[in-house]
């Protein structure tokens, strides 16, 4: 399904078997909504599950202008408005986790619970150059040049060997990502920093990290939990895409979290 959101053609998918509360999933840099296919199947009987492609990713267009993570959070707010959604449970992984943090800060009344996987609350000064390098590489050489190292960060070697049926679709989505969309998103993430604002968040929060995540070390995700009062922190035996590599454990953990009374 497509909607024009603030001038951007945006793809979204609703999985709604039971007509339950809204549950929104946001994907990673270089991904699309398909990363959450399994989770949507798991939760659709009890929730109205929304997945969408972030601007410049998947089938969502990228505008010829720079954008910020705050702009990406506004995109989500506009999508929810268009669908008539006043509030939702929110789950984000990696870049999606950054968008979710920004959304929770900008629209706190619209977030029932917040789940953040394999993400950070800001790029330290020494990390900014890496985002610039990735943006430049995407523009000059395309995503194929970045794919081997990216998949190596996202999933452990053991998982890659055991589950090619999972890995190959993820790789294909990465390869098909718009180089310009990817590059502009890198620059948005480079400038993202809400570390000094997290204490303002008061919704129930679950944070999840992968023990073998080299791209976003578990300490970065743990620091988010430490900054948000009452937040939970869980560590899974996985790399960067922990909800994919440990999908059953993540789904069970999320289900329990969503059902816990506030």
N, C-alpha and C positions, 0 to 999 in steps of 0.2 A: 504494500500500500504506500502511496506517495501523498505528501502534503507540501504545500509551499509555505515554508516557515521563514518569515522575515526576508522574503525574496530568494530563499534557498530551497530547491526541490529536495525533500527529505524523505528517505525510506524508513518505514517503521513496520513492525509486525505485532499483532495482538494475539495472544494465546489465552483464551477465556472459555473454559469448559464449565466452571462452577459459578462464575459471577462474583467472586470474592474480592477482597481488598486489592488495590493496585500495587503491583510490584514491578519496579523498573530496573532494568539492567543496562549498564553502560560499558562498552568494550574498550580494548586497549589501543594504543597507537599502532597503526599498521594492521588493524583488525576490522571486523564488521560485526553486525548483530548475530551472525551465525556462531560466534564463539560461545554464545549462551543457549544454543539449541537444546542441549541436554537438560540444562536447568529449567528452561521453559517447559519441556515435557514433564519434568518432575513436579513443578509447582502449578501447572495450569488448572488442575482440578479444584484447587482451593484458593487461587488468586487470579486476578486479571493481570497477566504478565505482558509488559510492554518492553520491546527491544527496538532499538533504532540505530541507524548509521550516523555517527558524528560527522559534521560537515567535512568534506574533503576525503571521506572514507566510504567504501562500499558504493552504494548507489545514491548517496547524498552528494550534491554538487559542492564545489569549492568556489567561493567568490574570489575575484582578482584583487584581494586586499588582505592585509595582515589582520589577524584576530587574536584575541586573548582567551584565557581559560574562562574569564568572566563572560565573554561573548558566547562561549560554548555552553555555559550554564544558562544563559539567557535563551539560547536555542531550545534547551530542554524545557524551560518554563513556557515558552511559546508553543511548543508541541503539546504539552500538557493542557494548556489553555484551549488549543484547537480541539482537543479530544474531550474537553469538559471535565478534566481531572483537577480536583482541588488539592489533593494530597496523596502521597504514595510512599511505600517502603522503597528505599533506594540502595542499589548495589552497584559498585563500580570497581573495575580492576585496572591497575596501572594508570594510564591516562584517564580512564573512566573514573578511577578513584579520586583523581585530582578534580575532575569536573564535579563529582559528587560532593566533595568537600566545599568547593566554591558555591555550589547550589545550596547546600545546607546553611552556609553563612549568609547568602543573599536572600534566601527564601525559607527561613527556618520553620515557618508555620506550615509548609507544604511537605515536610519530611517526617514520616511516622517513625521510621528507624533508619539508621545509616550503617551500611556494611562496606568496608573498604579493604580491598585485597591487593597485596603486592604494590603498594603505592607509597608516596612520600608527600609531605606538606610543603615542600619547596626545594628549589635547586640551590645548593651552596655555591658561593662564588667560584670555587675551583671546578665545579661541574658544568658551568655555563658553556665553556668551549666545546664540550662533547656534543651538546645539542646543536651548536653551530656546525660542527663537523658532519653530523648526520644529515642535517638539512642540506648542506652543500653537496654531500655525496648523492643524496636522492635526486637533487636537481641535475647534477652532471652525469650520473651513471645509472639512475633508475634504482628501483628497489631490489633488482636482482643482485646488485653488488653488496647490498646490506643483508640479504636473506640468510646466508649461512651463519653469520655471527649472531643474528637476531634469533633464529631458531635455537641456536646453541645456548642462548641466555634464557629463552622461554621454557624449554623442556629439558629434563635430564637425559643423558645418553641412553640410560636403561629404558626410559619411557619411549624415546624415539624408536628404539629398536623393537620394542614389544608392541607398539601401537602405531604402525604406519598409517592405518586407516583414520586415525585421529590427526596425525601430524600433517599429512599431505594436504587436506583441505585448508588447514591453518596456513601452511606455506603458500598455497595458491592464492588465498585472500591477500596475503602480504604482497605477493608479486604483482597483483592486480591493483594495488592501492595507487591512487594518483600521486606521482612524485611531488607535485606542487602542494597537494593537500597534506601529504606527510611532512614536507618541509615546513610549511606554515604552522602545523601542529607542533613540530619540534621547537620552533621559535616561541610559540605560546607557552610550552612547558618550561622552556629556559627561563622565562620571566615570571613563572608562577611561584608565589611564596605566601602562604597563609599561616606560617608557623606561629606568629604572634597573635593570631586571632582564634585559634582552636578552642581556647578556654571558654569562648562565648557559646559554644555548642552544648546543648543540654538534652538532645534526643538520645534514646538508647543507641549505643554504637558498638559494633563488632569490627575488629580489625584482624586480618588474616595475612600471614606471611609464609613464604616458602623457605625452608631451611637452606636450600642450595641456590637461592636467588642471588646472582652476582650483579645484576643490573640495578636492582633496588634492594640493598641489603636489608635483612629482617629488622635491623636496628631502626631503620627509617620508618617502618610501619609501626614498630613498638613505640616509637617516640610520639606518634599520633595518639595512641591509646593512653599514654602517660599524660598527654595534654588535655584530653577530654575527660571530665569527671565521670567516673563509673564505667568507662569504656572497657571492653574485654579485648584481650589479645590472645590469638591462637597461632601456633606454629605447625605447619604441615610439612611432611617429608616430600618436598617438591622443589622445582625451580620457580621461575617467575610466574608462570601461569598455573599457580597452585590450585585454583578451582577447577581446572581442566585435568591436571595430572592426578589430583586426589578428588575427583568429582563426587564420589559417593560420600566421603567424609565431609566435604564442603557442603553438600546438599543437606546432610543430616544436621550439621552444625547450624546452617542457616535456618532450617526448619524449626529447630529448637529455639533459636534466638527470636524468630518472628512470632512464636507462640508464647513467649515469656511475657507475662503481664508487666506493664510499666509501673 
